[in-house]
Amino acid sequence: MAKVLLITGASRGIGAETAQLAATRGYSLCLNYLHSEEAASRLLDSLRRDGHHAIAYQANVAVEAEVDAMYRAIDDEFGRLDGLVNNAGILEQQSDLVDMTVDRWRRIFETNVTGSFLCAREAVKRMSTRLGGEGGSIVNLSSRAADLGAPHEYVDYAAAKGAVDAMTIGLAKEVGDQGIRVNAVKPGLIYTDIHADGGEAGRVDRLKTGVPMQRGGSPLEVAEAILWLLSDASSYTSASFIDVSGGR
Ligand code: NAP
């Protein structure tokens, strides 16, 4: 039976690339998205054309009722869950912390932290062997920003990813005896549209000389690490972090 995987923020960037790679590795998929309906539909159509079992579901991961409804749709369509990629994430315009509003700080934490919590909680309810599930794997998208702090750019985002790191460790320890592994990937400078949201579409190229490998990374290079953590090839790996950052 095909394993079932939920990827949040699967309409573009790292999430979309992870979905494509996961499909080729035999997963059935729920592609979550928020605004990019067209992109999500295109990806869904192409996966289905290639014979993969997939659905797309619009839900704001920061809203409990929407996350609950998405998981009910997964229950109805697939009747099981084997993995979650907590990928949906946002940042806002580059800024010093001293100029940030409390509303911005809350928005960043709601999507990046509360969203990851809500999706992880519902995944555990379905995958925990203690609760009748068959186990599974959760991969959280953290960031090298959690360690570097992102000064003058997005300390709020870096702090939120630090919270994701702590949740990764704590949840891994809670559910280690329930058949669930929890890990995180920490991308560095990856070519996606997220940098344009911060006001600098060319950010990766500006900063790449500071990367020991002298280049930015591709979404596929992140997806490979995510797929390894989802797979049985990483069966004794939990509460761990993989930096995908060219050494930065
Ligand atoms: P991206 O290209 O901006 O894509 C973000 C995805 O998240 C989109 O599919 C978006 O959906 C979705 N999303 C945003 N808010 C959402 C919400 N509230 N509910 C549901 N979906 C939501 O970002 P990316 O670069 O691929 O980043 C993916 C993850 O990697 C994020 O967690 C990010 O923080 C992390 N990361 C990225 C980099 C990098 O350099 N790119 C580095 C470190 C960490 P819609 O388009 O449908 O709204």
Residues whose N, C-alpha, C, O or C-beta is under 5 A from the ligand:
A	BS01	NAP	G9 A10 S11 R12 G13 I14 G15 Y33 L34 H35 S36 A59 N60 V61 A62 N87 A88 G89 I90 T111 L141 S142 S143 R144 P187 G188 L189 I190 T192 D193 I194
